[in-house]
Amino acid sequence: MTDHQNHNDAFDDLDALFAEARMTRPDPSEALMASILSAAAAEQAAWAAPKPVAVPIRRGPLAMLVAALGGWASVGGLAAASITGLVIGIAGPDAVLNAPGLSSFSTASVVSGEDYSAYETFDLASIVAEDLQ
């Protein structure tokens, strides 16, 4: 059996109830407001700005570079990524694929033949020359 009654009336009643509750919002008492304002003033006084240091701090060029790059954690990540890229660039992609743990990727079957020899050796000039002909 289905219920054929329209349930919008219940939602309208609920909306009217919420609107009435918003209109009859109670104001805080004067004692509560005075207590809040005094606590806020005390907290603001505790957080007064520190007095400036008379001697300016001088930093060297390395410290300024590290600060510009985001700190020592960022410089460490940048150094690790740079060294990894240098090692991969010197050793070549074949050495990376033959590394321990990655050898399963290098055993993938590759279609061998005359057409794919340039792609197997990563010779970009041959690939570009082949595409231009």
C-alpha positions, 0 to 999 in steps of 0.5 A, a space after each residue: 500500500 502506498 501513502 498518498 498524503 502530501 508531506 510538504 505540510 510537515 516541512 512547511 510547519 518545520 520551516 515556520 518553527 525554525 523562522 520563529 526560533 530565529 526571530 526570538 533569539 535571546 540577547 546575552 546579559 550585560 554581565 556576560 558581555 562584560 566578562 567576555 570583553 574583560 577576558 578579551 582585553 586581558 588576552 590582547 594585553 598578553 599578546 602585545 607586540 614584542 619590542 624590535 631588536 636593536 641589532 639587525 640580523 644579517 644572513 649569508 647568501 647560502 642562508 638566504 638561498 635556503 630560505 628562498 627555496 623553502 627551508 632545509 627540508 625542501 633543499 634536501 628533497 631538491 638535492 635528492 631529486 637532482 642526484 637521482 636524475 643525474 644518475 639515471 641520465 648517466 647510467 641510461 634507462 637500461 640500467 634503471 630497468 635492470 635495477 634490483 626490484 625493477 627487473 620484472 619491468 624490463 622483461 616485458 615482451 617488445 616487438 622486435 624488428 627493423 621498424 622498432 629498433 630506433 624505439 628500443 635504443 631511445 634514439 630520438 633523432 632516428 624517430 624524428 627522421 623516420 617521421 619526417 620521411 
